[in-house]
Amino acid sequence: MATNIDGGTLMLESRLACPQCGHLSVEVMPTDACVFFHECAACGALLKPKPGDCCVFCSYGSVPCPPMQRQGRSCCGG
Ligand SMILES: [Zn+2]
């Protein structure tokens, strides 16, 4: 294994796309936690992870959450 992903290469900004209105919001992801819920700033929709995804970033973001980037697996044992 020659995977060298460390703090320098993790993407911490993700663009969340609201499934209801398509509004894009750039959010900074926590490096070691899941974000289950995100409220759309435009329409107020509550975003929740799709089945099988660990957080809203993996479902709706342009970049998967840091634990997925780092370990290739979800941050909450799923
Ligand atoms: Zn929305």
N, CA, C, O and the ligand as a Tripos MOL2 file, in Angstrom:
@<TRIPOS>MOLECULE
protein
  313   311    79     0     0
PROTEIN
NO_CHARGES

@<TRIPOS>ATOM
      1 N           0.8340   -1.2010    0.0000 N.3       1 MET1
      2 CA          0.0000    0.0000    0.0000 C.3       1 MET1
      3 C           0.8650    1.2460    0.0000 C.2       1 MET1
      4 O           1.7120    1.4180    0.8760 O.2       1 MET1
      5 N           0.6620    2.0930   -0.9530 N.am      2 ALA2
      6 CA          1.4400    3.3170   -1.0280 C.3       2 ALA2
      7 C           0.5260    4.5310   -1.0270 C.2       2 ALA2
      8 O           0.6480    5.4490   -1.8370 O.2       2 ALA2
      9 N          -0.3600    4.4890   -0.1110 N.am      3 THR3
     10 CA         -1.2930    5.6020   -0.0370 C.3       3 THR3
     11 C          -0.7880    6.6360    0.9510 C.2       3 THR3
     12 O          -0.6810    6.3730    2.1480 O.2       3 THR3
     13 N          -0.4880    7.7790    0.4480 N.am      4 ASN4
     14 CA         -0.0240    8.8320    1.3310 C.3       4 ASN4
     15 C          -1.0130    9.9790    1.3590 C.2       4 ASN4
     16 O          -0.8310   11.0210    0.7300 O.2       4 ASN4
     17 N          -2.0340    9.7430    2.0950 N.am      5 ILE5
     18 CA         -3.0210   10.8060    2.2570 C.3       5 ILE5
     19 C          -2.9210   11.3010    3.6900 C.2       5 ILE5
     20 O          -3.2070   10.5690    4.6370 O.2       5 ILE5
     21 N          -2.5250   12.5120    3.8300 N.am      6 ASP6
     22 CA         -2.4690   13.0580    5.1800 C.3       6 ASP6
     23 C          -3.1830   14.3970    5.1960 C.2       6 ASP6
     24 O          -3.8950   14.7510    4.2560 O.2       6 ASP6
     25 N          -2.9840   15.1250    6.2670 N.am      7 GLY7
     26 CA         -3.7140   16.3750    6.4150 C.3       7 GLY7
     27 C          -3.5230   17.3200    5.2560 C.2       7 GLY7
     28 O          -4.3920   18.1440    4.9690 O.2       7 GLY7
     29 N          -2.3790   17.2070    4.5780 N.am      8 GLY8
     30 CA         -2.1060   18.1460    3.5080 C.3       8 GLY8
     31 C          -2.9350   17.9240    2.2650 C.2       8 GLY8
     32 O          -3.1520   18.8480    1.4810 O.2       8 GLY8
     33 N          -3.4000   16.6960    2.0830 N.am      9 THR9
     34 CA         -4.0910   16.4040    0.8370 C.3       9 THR9
     35 C          -5.5790   16.1470    1.0180 C.2       9 THR9
     36 O          -6.3040   15.9490    0.0430 O.2       9 THR9
     37 N          -6.0240   16.1510    2.2430 N.am     10 LEU10
     38 CA         -7.4520   15.9710    2.4470 C.3      10 LEU10
     39 C          -8.2090   17.2060    1.9810 C.2      10 LEU10
     40 O          -7.8000   18.3400    2.2320 O.2      10 LEU10
     41 N          -9.2870   16.9680    1.3190 N.am     11 MET11
     42 CA        -10.1600   18.0670    0.9430 C.3      11 MET11
     43 C         -11.1650   18.2920    2.0660 C.2      11 MET11
     44 O         -11.9270   17.3970    2.4290 O.2      11 MET11
     45 N         -11.1490   19.4820    2.5950 N.am     12 LEU12
     46 CA        -12.0490   19.7480    3.7150 C.3      12 LEU12
     47 C         -13.2450   20.5990    3.3170 C.2      12 LEU12
     48 O         -14.1620   20.8110    4.1110 O.2      12 LEU12
     49 N         -13.2280   21.0760    2.1010 N.am     13 GLU13
     50 CA        -14.3880   21.8340    1.6360 C.3      13 GLU13
     51 C         -15.1740   20.9930    0.6560 C.2      13 GLU13
     52 O         -14.6130   20.3930   -0.2610 O.2      13 GLU13
     53 N         -16.4490   20.9560    0.8550 N.am     14 SER14
     54 CA        -17.3180   20.2050   -0.0310 C.3      14 SER14
     55 C         -18.5000   21.0730   -0.4220 C.2      14 SER14
     56 O         -19.0210   21.8450    0.3820 O.2      14 SER14
     57 N         -18.9050   20.9290   -1.6610 N.am     15 ARG15
     58 CA        -20.0850   21.6670   -2.1060 C.3      15 ARG15
     59 C         -21.2970   20.7650   -1.9760 C.2      15 ARG15
     60 O         -21.4270   19.7660   -2.6830 O.2      15 ARG15
     61 N         -22.1730   21.1290   -1.0700 N.am     16 LEU16
     62 CA        -23.3920   20.3650   -0.8770 C.3      16 LEU16
     63 C         -24.4630   20.8520   -1.8400 C.2      16 LEU16
     64 O         -24.7460   22.0470   -1.9130 O.2      16 LEU16
     65 N         -25.0490   19.9330   -2.5690 N.am     17 ALA17
     66 CA        -26.1190   20.2810   -3.4940 C.3      17 ALA17
     67 C         -27.4510   19.8380   -2.9030 C.2      17 ALA17
     68 O         -27.6790   18.6520   -2.6600 O.2      17 ALA17
     69 N         -28.3140   20.8010   -2.6820 N.am     18 CYS18
     70 CA        -29.6280   20.4880   -2.1310 C.3      18 CYS18
     71 C         -30.4400   19.6770   -3.1430 C.2      18 CYS18
     72 O         -30.5910   20.0980   -4.2900 O.2      18 CYS18
     73 N         -30.9640   18.5160   -2.7290 N.am     19 PRO19
     74 CA        -31.7450   17.6920   -3.6640 C.3      19 PRO19
     75 C         -33.0920   18.3140   -4.0010 C.2      19 PRO19
     76 O         -33.7220   17.9240   -4.9840 O.2      19 PRO19
     77 N         -33.5350   19.2550   -3.2160 N.am     20 GLN20
     78 CA        -34.8480   19.8620   -3.4630 C.3      20 GLN20
     79 C         -34.7800   21.0420   -4.4080 C.2      20 GLN20
     80 O         -35.5640   21.1420   -5.3510 O.2      20 GLN20
     81 N         -33.8330   21.9430   -4.1510 N.am     21 CYS21
     82 CA        -33.8190   23.1620   -4.9660 C.3      21 CYS21
     83 C         -32.5240   23.3270   -5.7520 C.2      21 CYS21
     84 O         -32.4060   24.2350   -6.5740 O.2      21 CYS21
     85 N         -31.5510   22.4500   -5.5010 N.am     22 GLY22
     86 CA        -30.3090   22.5240   -6.2530 C.3      22 GLY22
     87 C         -29.3280   23.5570   -5.7450 C.2      22 GLY22
     88 O         -28.2730   23.7670   -6.3440 O.2      22 GLY22
     89 N         -29.6740   24.2070   -4.6330 N.am     23 HIS23
     90 CA        -28.7840   25.2170   -4.0700 C.3      23 HIS23
     91 C         -27.4510   24.5910   -3.6650 C.2      23 HIS23
     92 O         -27.4120   23.5420   -3.0230 O.2      23 HIS23
     93 N         -26.3620   25.2530   -4.0520 N.am     24 LEU24
     94 CA        -25.0410   24.7700   -3.6810 C.3      24 LEU24
     95 C         -24.5190   25.5770   -2.5120 C.2      24 LEU24
     96 O         -24.5390   26.8070   -2.5430 O.2      24 LEU24
     97 N         -24.0540   24.8950   -1.4870 N.am     25 SER25
     98 CA        -23.4250   25.6080   -0.3850 C.3      25 SER25
     99 C         -22.0840   24.9560   -0.0970 C.2      25 SER25
    100 O         -21.9690   23.7340   -0.0080 O.2      25 SER25
    101 N         -21.0810   25.7970    0.0460 N.am     26 VAL26
    102 CA        -19.7500   25.2910    0.3480 C.3      26 VAL26
    103 C         -19.6210   25.1640    1.8580 C.2      26 VAL26
    104 O         -19.7650   26.1420    2.5920 O.2      26 VAL26
    105 N         -19.3520   23.9620    2.3060 N.am     27 GLU27
    106 CA        -19.2540   23.6950    3.7350 C.3      27 GLU27
    107 C         -17.8850   23.1160    4.0510 C.2      27 GLU27
    108 O         -17.3200   22.3530    3.2680 O.2      27 GLU27
    109 N         -17.3680   23.4890    5.2040 N.am     28 VAL28
    110 CA        -16.1220   22.9050    5.6800 C.3      28 VAL28
    111 C         -16.4650   21.6970    6.5370 C.2      28 VAL28
    112 O         -17.2460   21.7920    7.4830 O.2      28 VAL28
    113 N         -15.8750   20.5660    6.1940 N.am     29 MET29
    114 CA        -16.2040   19.3350    6.8970 C.3      29 MET29
    115 C         -15.3110   19.1410    8.1120 C.2      29 MET29
    116 O         -14.1180   19.4430    8.0690 O.2      29 MET29
    117 N         -15.8830   18.6420    9.1840 N.am     30 PRO30
    118 CA        -15.0460   18.2540   10.3170 C.3      30 PRO30
    119 C         -14.2080   17.0470    9.9290 C.2      30 PRO30
    120 O         -14.6640   16.1970    9.1640 O.2      30 PRO30
    121 N         -12.9810   16.9600   10.4490 N.am     31 THR31
    122 CA        -12.0760   15.9200    9.9730 C.3      31 THR31
    123 C         -12.3710   14.5580   10.5770 C.2      31 THR31
    124 O         -11.9790   13.5370   10.0110 O.2      31 THR31
    125 N         -13.0400   14.5230   11.6930 N.am     32 ASP32
    126 CA        -13.2080   13.2350   12.3620 C.3      32 ASP32
    127 C         -14.6240   13.0370   12.8890 C.2      32 ASP32
    128 O         -14.8410   12.3570   13.8910 O.2      32 ASP32
    129 N         -15.5650   13.6340   12.2050 N.am     33 ALA33
    130 CA        -16.9380   13.4690   12.6560 C.3      33 ALA33
    131 C         -17.8530   13.4020   11.4570 C.2      33 ALA33
    132 O         -17.5310   13.8870   10.3720 O.2      33 ALA33
    133 N         -18.9930   12.7950   11.6770 N.am     34 CYS34
    134 CA        -20.0050   12.7290   10.6310 C.3      34 CYS34
    135 C         -20.9610   13.9020   10.7460 C.2      34 CYS34
    136 O         -21.2610   14.3700   11.8450 O.2      34 CYS34
    137 N         -21.4280   14.3620    9.6190 N.am     35 VAL35
    138 CA        -22.4910   15.3560    9.6260 C.3      35 VAL35
    139 C         -23.7330   14.6930    9.0490 C.2      35 VAL35
    140 O         -23.8210   14.4440    7.8470 O.2      35 VAL35
    141 N         -24.6780   14.4130    9.9160 N.am     36 PHE36
    142 CA        -25.8690   13.6890    9.4810 C.3      36 PHE36
    143 C         -26.9010   14.6010    8.8520 C.2      36 PHE36
    144 O         -27.6080   14.2120    7.9220 O.2      36 PHE36
    145 N         -26.9800   15.8140    9.3670 N.am     37 PHE37
    146 CA        -28.0420   16.6980    8.9160 C.3      37 PHE37
    147 C         -27.4660   18.0270    8.4710 C.2      37 PHE37
    148 O         -26.5240   18.5610    9.0570 O.2      37 PHE37
    149 N         -28.0630   18.5320    7.4240 N.am     38 HIS38
    150 CA        -27.6770   19.8600    6.9590 C.3      38 HIS38
    151 C         -28.9250   20.5520    6.4620 C.2      38 HIS38
    152 O         -29.6830   20.0040    5.6620 O.2      38 HIS38
    153 N         -29.1280   21.7630    6.9470 N.am     39 GLU39
    154 CA        -30.3090   22.4890    6.5140 C.3      39 GLU39
    155 C         -29.9540   23.3990    5.3590 C.2      39 GLU39
    156 O         -29.0290   24.2050    5.4520 O.2      39 GLU39
    157 N         -30.6880   23.2670    4.2760 N.am     40 CYS40
    158 CA        -30.4360   24.0930    3.1010 C.3      40 CYS40
    159 C         -30.7220   25.5470    3.4310 C.2      40 CYS40
    160 O         -31.7780   25.8910    3.9630 O.2      40 CYS40
    161 N         -29.7480   26.3950    3.1000 N.am     41 ALA41
    162 CA        -29.9130   27.8100    3.4050 C.3      41 ALA41
    163 C         -30.9230   28.4660    2.4900 C.2      41 ALA41
    164 O         -31.4670   29.5200    2.8210 O.2      41 ALA41
    165 N         -31.1800   27.8650    1.3540 N.am     42 ALA42
    166 CA        -32.0790   28.4860    0.3840 C.3      42 ALA42
    167 C         -33.5370   28.1130    0.6200 C.2      42 ALA42
    168 O         -34.4020   28.9880    0.6520 O.2      42 ALA42
    169 N         -33.8200   26.8080    0.7860 N.am     43 CYS43
    170 CA        -35.2220   26.3900    0.8890 C.3      43 CYS43
    171 C         -35.5530   25.7800    2.2430 C.2      43 CYS43
    172 O         -36.7170   25.4960    2.5260 O.2      43 CYS43
    173 N         -34.5550   25.5770    3.0710 N.am     44 GLY44
    174 CA        -34.8200   25.0670    4.4080 C.3      44 GLY44
    175 C         -34.9810   23.5640    4.4840 C.2      44 GLY44
    176 O         -35.3100   23.0290    5.5430 O.2      44 GLY44
    177 N         -34.7560   22.8750    3.3800 N.am     45 ALA45
    178 CA        -34.8740   21.4220    3.3910 C.3      45 ALA45
    179 C         -33.8100   20.8220    4.3060 C.2      45 ALA45
    180 O         -32.6790   21.3040    4.3750 O.2      45 ALA45
    181 N         -34.2010   19.7670    4.9990 N.am     46 LEU46
    182 CA        -33.2450   19.0880    5.8600 C.3      46 LEU46
    183 C         -32.6410   17.9210    5.0890 C.2      46 LEU46
    184 O         -33.3180   16.9420    4.7760 O.2      46 LEU46
    185 N         -31.3540   18.0480    4.7920 N.am     47 LEU47
    186 CA        -30.6640   16.9940    4.0670 C.3      47 LEU47
    187 C         -30.2500   15.8980    5.0390 C.2      47 LEU47
    188 O         -29.7300   16.1670    6.1220 O.2      47 LEU47
    189 N         -30.4890   14.6680    4.6330 N.am     48 LYS48
    190 CA        -30.0750   13.5120    5.4230 C.3      48 LYS48
    191 C         -29.3100   12.5650    4.5130 C.2      48 LYS48
    192 O         -29.5500   12.5450    3.3060 O.2      48 LYS48
    193 N         -28.3960   11.7840    5.0670 N.am     49 PRO49
    194 CA        -27.6360   10.8590    4.2280 C.3      49 PRO49
    195 C         -28.5590    9.8600    3.5370 C.2      49 PRO49
    196 O         -29.5670    9.4310    4.0990 O.2      49 PRO49
    197 N         -28.1950    9.4990    2.3090 N.am     50 LYS50
    198 CA        -28.9250    8.4450    1.6310 C.3      50 LYS50
    199 C         -28.5860    7.1050    2.2870 C.2      50 LYS50
    200 O         -27.5520    6.9780    2.9420 O.2      50 LYS50
    201 N         -29.4580    6.1050    2.1110 N.am     51 PRO51
    202 CA        -29.1530    4.7860    2.6740 C.3      51 PRO51
    203 C         -27.7870    4.2940    2.2000 C.2      51 PRO51
    204 O         -27.4990    4.3180    1.0040 O.2      51 PRO51
    205 N         -26.9560    3.8530    3.1230 N.am     52 GLY52
    206 CA        -25.6330    3.3580    2.7620 C.3      52 GLY52
    207 C         -24.5510    4.4070    2.8450 C.2      52 GLY52
    208 O         -23.3650    4.0760    2.8370 O.2      52 GLY52
    209 N         -24.9400    5.6710    2.9260 N.am     53 ASP53
    210 CA        -23.9540    6.7300    3.0720 C.3      53 ASP53
    211 C         -23.8560    7.1280    4.5340 C.2      53 ASP53
    212 O         -24.8180    7.0260    5.2940 O.2      53 ASP53
    213 N         -22.6500    7.5910    4.9100 N.am     54 CYS54
    214 CA        -22.4430    7.8570    6.3250 C.3      54 CYS54
    215 C         -22.7870    9.2860    6.6960 C.2      54 CYS54
    216 O         -23.0360    9.5730    7.8670 O.2      54 CYS54
    217 N         -22.8050   10.1800    5.7360 N.am     55 CYS55
    218 CA        -23.0980   11.5620    6.0820 C.3      55 CYS55
    219 C         -23.5760   12.3190    4.8530 C.2      55 CYS55
    220 O         -23.5160   11.8070    3.7350 O.2      55 CYS55
    221 N         -24.0430   13.5200    5.0620 N.am     56 VAL56
    222 CA        -24.5980   14.2790    3.9490 C.3      56 VAL56
    223 C         -23.5520   14.6110    2.8880 C.2      56 VAL56
    224 O         -23.8850   14.8060    1.7190 O.2      56 VAL56
    225 N         -22.2860   14.6750    3.3020 N.am     57 PHE57
    226 CA        -21.2520   14.9870    2.3180 C.3      57 PHE57
    227 C         -21.0570   13.8340    1.3400 C.2      57 PHE57
    228 O         -20.8010   14.0490    0.1550 O.2      57 PHE57
    229 N         -21.1820   12.6090    1.8470 N.am     58 CYS58
    230 CA        -21.0360   11.4620    0.9560 C.3      58 CYS58
    231 C         -22.2310   11.3400    0.0190 C.2      58 CYS58
    232 O         -22.1070   10.8150   -1.0870 O.2      58 CYS58
    233 N         -23.3880   11.8260    0.4610 N.am     59 SER59
    234 CA        -24.5790   11.7300   -0.3750 C.3      59 SER59
    235 C         -24.7090   12.8930   -1.3410 C.2      59 SER59
    236 O         -25.0550   12.7050   -2.5070 O.2      59 SER59
    237 N         -24.4350   14.0860   -0.8570 N.am     60 TYR60
    238 CA        -24.7560   15.2740   -1.6500 C.3      60 TYR60
    239 C         -23.5630   16.1720   -1.9230 C.2      60 TYR60
    240 O         -23.6730   17.1480   -2.6660 O.2      60 TYR60
    241 N         -22.4210   15.8480   -1.3260 N.am     61 GLY61
    242 CA        -21.2850   16.7330   -1.4830 C.3      61 GLY61
    243 C         -20.4750   16.4430   -2.7280 C.2      61 GLY61
    244 O         -20.5840   15.3760   -3.3320 O.2      61 GLY61
    245 N         -19.6620   17.4140   -3.0990 N.am     62 SER62
    246 CA        -18.7680   17.2270   -4.2400 C.3      62 SER62
    247 C         -17.5590   16.3940   -3.8400 C.2      62 SER62
    248 O         -16.8500   15.8660   -4.6960 O.2      62 SER62
    249 N         -17.3290   16.2810   -2.5520 N.am     63 VAL63
    250 CA        -16.1950   15.5450   -2.0140 C.3      63 VAL63
    251 C         -16.7100   14.7050   -0.8490 C.2      63 VAL63
    252 O         -17.4640   15.2130   -0.0180 O.2      63 VAL63
    253 N         -16.3260   13.4510   -0.7690 N.am     64 PRO64
    254 CA        -16.7550   12.6530    0.3790 C.3      64 PRO64
    255 C         -16.0730   13.1090    1.6600 C.2      64 PRO64
    256 O         -15.0770   13.8310    1.6210 O.2      64 PRO64
    257 N         -16.6080   12.6890    2.7770 N.am     65 CYS65
    258 CA        -16.1090   13.1880    4.0530 C.3      65 CYS65
    259 C         -14.6660   12.7230    4.2970 C.2      65 CYS65
    260 O         -14.2320   11.7170    3.7360 O.2      65 CYS65
    261 N         -13.9350   13.4550    5.1270 N.am     66 PRO66
    262 CA        -12.5140   13.1400    5.3660 C.3      66 PRO66
    263 C         -12.2310   11.6940    5.7550 C.2      66 PRO66
    264 O         -11.2680   11.1230    5.2430 O.2      66 PRO66
    265 N         -13.0130   11.0720    6.6290 N.am     67 PRO67
    266 CA        -12.7240    9.6570    6.9360 C.3      67 PRO67
    267 C         -12.8130    8.7640    5.7060 C.2      67 PRO67
    268 O         -12.0650    7.7930    5.5920 O.2      67 PRO67
    269 N         -13.7090    9.0770    4.7950 N.am     68 MET68
    270 CA        -13.8100    8.3020    3.5570 C.3      68 MET68
    271 C         -12.5900    8.5580    2.6820 C.2      68 MET68
    272 O         -12.0680    7.6360    2.0560 O.2      68 MET68
    273 N         -12.1380    9.7960    2.6360 N.am     69 GLN69
    274 CA        -10.9540   10.1090    1.8470 C.3      69 GLN69
    275 C          -9.7190    9.4290    2.4320 C.2      69 GLN69
    276 O          -8.8570    8.9340    1.7060 O.2      69 GLN69
    277 N          -9.6600    9.4210    3.7450 N.am     70 ARG70
    278 CA         -8.4530    8.9530    4.4290 C.3      70 ARG70
    279 C          -8.4000    7.4440    4.4970 C.2      70 ARG70
    280 O          -7.3610    6.8280    4.2590 O.2      70 ARG70
    281 N          -9.5420    6.8580    4.8270 N.am     71 GLN71
    282 CA         -9.5560    5.4180    5.0880 C.3      71 GLN71
    283 C         -10.3460    4.6440    4.0550 C.2      71 GLN71
    284 O         -10.2750    3.4160    4.0060 O.2      71 GLN71
    285 N         -11.1030    5.3560    3.2250 N.am     72 GLY72
    286 CA        -11.9400    4.6800    2.2690 C.3      72 GLY72
    287 C         -13.1150    3.9710    2.9110 C.2      72 GLY72
    288 O         -13.7300    3.0840    2.3190 O.2      72 GLY72
    289 N         -13.4030    4.3690    4.1030 N.am     73 ARG73
    290 CA        -14.5530    3.7720    4.7700 C.3      73 ARG73
    291 C         -15.2380    4.8260    5.6130 C.2      73 ARG73
    292 O         -14.6750    5.8820    5.9020 O.2      73 ARG73
    293 N         -16.4310    4.5280    5.9900 N.am     74 SER74
    294 CA        -17.2230    5.5350    6.6730 C.3      74 SER74
    295 C         -16.6850    5.7760    8.0590 C.2      74 SER74
    296 O         -15.9930    4.9480    8.6520 O.2      74 SER74
    297 N         -17.0360    6.9510    8.5510 N.am     75 CYS75
    298 CA        -16.5010    7.3860    9.8340 C.3      75 CYS75
    299 C         -17.2980    6.8280   10.9990 C.2      75 CYS75
    300 O         -16.8820    6.9620   12.1500 O.2      75 CYS75
    301 N         -18.4440    6.2010   10.7200 N.am     76 CYS76
    302 CA        -19.2660    5.7910   11.8500 C.3      76 CYS76
    303 C         -19.5550    4.2960   11.8160 C.2      76 CYS76
    304 O         -20.6070    3.8420   12.2670 O.2      76 CYS76
    305 N         -18.6090    3.5430   11.2750 N.am     77 GLY77
    306 CA        -18.6850    2.0930   11.3700 C.3      77 GLY77
    307 C         -19.7400    1.4710   10.4910 C.2      77 GLY77
    308 O         -20.0720    0.2990   10.6690 O.2      77 GLY77
    309 N         -20.2810    2.2250    9.5410 N.am     78 GLY78
    310 CA        -21.3710    1.7000    8.7390 C.3      78 GLY78
    311 C         -20.9460    0.9010    7.5600 C.2      78 GLY78
    312 O         -21.7900    0.4090    6.8110 O.2      78 GLY78
    313 ZN        -32.7210   23.6500   -0.9340 Zn       79 ZN79
@<TRIPOS>BOND
     1     1     2 1
     2     2     3 1
     3     3     4 2
     4     3     5 am
     5     5     6 1
     6     6     7 1
     7     7     8 2
     8     7     9 am
     9     9    10 1
    10    10    11 1
    11    11    12 2
    12    11    13 am
    13    13    14 1
    14    14    15 1
    15    15    16 2
    16    15    17 am
    17    17    18 1
    18    18    19 1
    19    19    20 2
    20    19    21 am
    21    21    22 1
    22    22    23 1
    23    23    24 2
    24    23    25 am
    25    25    26 1
    26    26    27 1
    27    27    28 2
    28    27    29 am
    29    29    30 1
    30    30    31 1
    31    31    32 2
    32    31    33 am
    33    33    34 1
    34    34    35 1
    35    35    36 2
    36    35    37 am
    37    37    38 1
    38    38    39 1
    39    39    40 2
    40    39    41 am
    41    41    42 1
    42    42    43 1
    43    43    44 2
    44    43    45 am
    45    45    46 1
    46    46    47 1
    47    47    48 2
    48    47    49 am
    49    49    50 1
    50    50    51 1
    51    51    52 2
    52    51    53 am
    53    53    54 1
    54    54    55 1
    55    55    56 2
    56    55    57 am
    57    57    58 1
    58    58    59 1
    59    59    60 2
    60    59    61 am
    61    61    62 1
    62    62    63 1
    63    63    64 2
    64    63    65 am
    65    65    66 1
    66    66    67 1
    67    67    68 2
    68    67    69 am
    69    69    70 1
    70    70    71 1
    71    71    72 2
    72    71    73 am
    73    73    74 1
    74    74    75 1
    75    75    76 2
    76    75    77 am
    77    77    78 1
    78    78    79 1
    79    79    80 2
    80    79    81 am
    81    81    82 1
    82    82    83 1
    83    83    84 2
    84    83    85 am
    85    85    86 1
    86    86    87 1
    87    87    88 2
    88    87    89 am
    89    89    90 1
    90    90    91 1
    91    91    92 2
    92    91    93 am
    93    93    94 1
    94    94    95 1
    95    95    96 2
    96    95    97 am
    97    97    98 1
    98    98    99 1
    99    99   100 2
   100    99   101 am
   101   101   102 1
   102   102   103 1
   103   103   104 2
   104   103   105 am
   105   105   106 1
   106   106   107 1
   107   107   108 2
   108   107   109 am
   109   109   110 1
   110   110   111 1
   111   111   112 2
   112   111   113 am
   113   113   114 1
   114   114   115 1
   115   115   116 2
   116   115   117 am
   117   117   118 1
   118   118   119 1
   119   119   120 2
   120   119   121 am
   121   121   122 1
   122   122   123 1
   123   123   124 2
   124   123   125 am
   125   125   126 1
   126   126   127 1
   127   127   128 2
   128   127   129 am
   129   129   130 1
   130   130   131 1
   131   131   132 2
   132   131   133 am
   133   133   134 1
   134   134   135 1
   135   135   136 2
   136   135   137 am
   137   137   138 1
   138   138   139 1
   139   139   140 2
   140   139   141 am
   141   141   142 1
   142   142   143 1
   143   143   144 2
   144   143   145 am
   145   145   146 1
   146   146   147 1
   147   147   148 2
   148   147   149 am
   149   149   150 1
   150   150   151 1
   151   151   152 2
   152   151   153 am
   153   153   154 1
   154   154   155 1
   155   155   156 2
   156   155   157 am
   157   157   158 1
   158   158   159 1
   159   159   160 2
   160   159   161 am
   161   161   162 1
   162   162   163 1
   163   163   164 2
   164   163   165 am
   165   165   166 1
   166   166   167 1
   167   167   168 2
   168   167   169 am
   169   169   170 1
   170   170   171 1
   171   171   172 2
   172   171   173 am
   173   173   174 1
   174   174   175 1
   175   175   176 2
   176   175   177 am
   177   177   178 1
   178   178   179 1
   179   179   180 2
   180   179   181 am
   181   181   182 1
   182   182   183 1
   183   183   184 2
   184   183   185 am
   185   185   186 1
   186   186   187 1
   187   187   188 2
   188   187   189 am
   189   189   190 1
   190   190   191 1
   191   191   192 2
   192   191   193 am
   193   193   194 1
   194   194   195 1
   195   195   196 2
   196   195   197 am
   197   197   198 1
   198   198   199 1
   199   199   200 2
   200   199   201 am
   201   201   202 1
   202   202   203 1
   203   203   204 2
   204   203   205 am
   205   205   206 1
   206   206   207 1
   207   207   208 2
   208   207   209 am
   209   209   210 1
   210   210   211 1
   211   211   212 2
   212   211   213 am
   213   213   214 1
   214   214   215 1
   215   215   216 2
   216   215   217 am
   217   217   218 1
   218   218   219 1
   219   219   220 2
   220   219   221 am
   221   221   222 1
   222   222   223 1
   223   223   224 2
   224   223   225 am
   225   225   226 1
   226   226   227 1
   227   227   228 2
   228   227   229 am
   229   229   230 1
   230   230   231 1
   231   231   232 2
   232   231   233 am
   233   233   234 1
   234   234   235 1
   235   235   236 2
   236   235   237 am
   237   237   238 1
   238   238   239 1
   239   239   240 2
   240   239   241 am
   241   241   242 1
   242   242   243 1
   243   243   244 2
   244   243   245 am
   245   245   246 1
   246   246   247 1
   247   247   248 2
   248   247   249 am
   249   249   250 1
   250   250   251 1
   251   251   252 2
   252   251   253 am
   253   253   254 1
   254   254   255 1
   255   255   256 2
   256   255   257 am
   257   257   258 1
   258   258   259 1
   259   259   260 2
   260   259   261 am
   261   261   262 1
   262   262   263 1
   263   263   264 2
   264   263   265 am
   265   265   266 1
   266   266   267 1
   267   267   268 2
   268   267   269 am
   269   269   270 1
   270   270   271 1
   271   271   272 2
   272   271   273 am
   273   273   274 1
   274   274   275 1
   275   275   276 2
   276   275   277 am
   277   277   278 1
   278   278   279 1
   279   279   280 2
   280   279   281 am
   281   281   282 1
   282   282   283 1
   283   283   284 2
   284   283   285 am
   285   285   286 1
   286   286   287 1
   287   287   288 2
   288   287   289 am
   289   289   290 1
   290   290   291 1
   291   291   292 2
   292   291   293 am
   293   293   294 1
   294   294   295 1
   295   295   296 2
   296   295   297 am
   297   297   298 1
   298   298   299 1
   299   299   300 2
   300   299   301 am
   301   301   302 1
   302   302   303 1
   303   303   304 2
   304   303   305 am
   305   305   306 1
   306   306   307 1
   307   307   308 2
   308   307   309 am
   309   309   310 1
   310   310   311 1
   311   311   312 2
@<TRIPOS>SUBSTRUCTURE
     1 MET1         2 RESIDUE 1 A MET
     2 ALA2         6 RESIDUE 1 A ALA
     3 THR3        10 RESIDUE 1 A THR
     4 ASN4        14 RESIDUE 1 A ASN
     5 ILE5        18 RESIDUE 1 A ILE
     6 ASP6        22 RESIDUE 1 A ASP
     7 GLY7        26 RESIDUE 1 A GLY
     8 GLY8        30 RESIDUE 1 A GLY
     9 THR9        34 RESIDUE 1 A THR
    10 LEU10       38 RESIDUE 1 A LEU
    11 MET11       42 RESIDUE 1 A MET
    12 LEU12       46 RESIDUE 1 A LEU
    13 GLU13       50 RESIDUE 1 A GLU
    14 SER14       54 RESIDUE 1 A SER
    15 ARG15       58 RESIDUE 1 A ARG
    16 LEU16       62 RESIDUE 1 A LEU
    17 ALA17       66 RESIDUE 1 A ALA
    18 CYS18       70 RESIDUE 1 A CYS
    19 PRO19       74 RESIDUE 1 A PRO
    20 GLN20       78 RESIDUE 1 A GLN
    21 CYS21       82 RESIDUE 1 A CYS
    22 GLY22       86 RESIDUE 1 A GLY
    23 HIS23       90 RESIDUE 1 A HIS
    24 LEU24       94 RESIDUE 1 A LEU
    25 SER25       98 RESIDUE 1 A SER
    26 VAL26      102 RESIDUE 1 A VAL
    27 GLU27      106 RESIDUE 1 A GLU
    28 VAL28      110 RESIDUE 1 A VAL
    29 MET29      114 RESIDUE 1 A MET
    30 PRO30      118 RESIDUE 1 A PRO
    31 THR31      122 RESIDUE 1 A THR
    32 ASP32      126 RESIDUE 1 A ASP
    33 ALA33      130 RESIDUE 1 A ALA
    34 CYS34      134 RESIDUE 1 A CYS
    35 VAL35      138 RESIDUE 1 A VAL
    36 PHE36      142 RESIDUE 1 A PHE
    37 PHE37      146 RESIDUE 1 A PHE
    38 HIS38      150 RESIDUE 1 A HIS
    39 GLU39      154 RESIDUE 1 A GLU
    40 CYS40      158 RESIDUE 1 A CYS
    41 ALA41      162 RESIDUE 1 A ALA
    42 ALA42      166 RESIDUE 1 A ALA
    43 CYS43      170 RESIDUE 1 A CYS
    44 GLY44      174 RESIDUE 1 A GLY
    45 ALA45      178 RESIDUE 1 A ALA
    46 LEU46      182 RESIDUE 1 A LEU
    47 LEU47      186 RESIDUE 1 A LEU
    48 LYS48      190 RESIDUE 1 A LYS
    49 PRO49      194 RESIDUE 1 A PRO
    50 LYS50      198 RESIDUE 1 A LYS
    51 PRO51      202 RESIDUE 1 A PRO
    52 GLY52      206 RESIDUE 1 A GLY
    53 ASP53      210 RESIDUE 1 A ASP
    54 CYS54      214 RESIDUE 1 A CYS
    55 CYS55      218 RESIDUE 1 A CYS
    56 VAL56      222 RESIDUE 1 A VAL
    57 PHE57      226 RESIDUE 1 A PHE
    58 CYS58      230 RESIDUE 1 A CYS
    59 SER59      234 RESIDUE 1 A SER
    60 TYR60      238 RESIDUE 1 A TYR
    61 GLY61      242 RESIDUE 1 A GLY
    62 SER62      246 RESIDUE 1 A SER
    63 VAL63      250 RESIDUE 1 A VAL
    64 PRO64      254 RESIDUE 1 A PRO
    65 CYS65      258 RESIDUE 1 A CYS
    66 PRO66      262 RESIDUE 1 A PRO
    67 PRO67      266 RESIDUE 1 A PRO
    68 MET68      270 RESIDUE 1 A MET
    69 GLN69      274 RESIDUE 1 A GLN
    70 ARG70      278 RESIDUE 1 A ARG
    71 GLN71      282 RESIDUE 1 A GLN
    72 GLY72      286 RESIDUE 1 A GLY
    73 ARG73      290 RESIDUE 1 A ARG
    74 SER74      294 RESIDUE 1 A SER
    75 CYS75      298 RESIDUE 1 A CYS
    76 CYS76      302 RESIDUE 1 A CYS
    77 GLY77      306 RESIDUE 1 A GLY
    78 GLY78      310 RESIDUE 1 A GLY
    79 ZN79       313 GROUP 0 **** ****
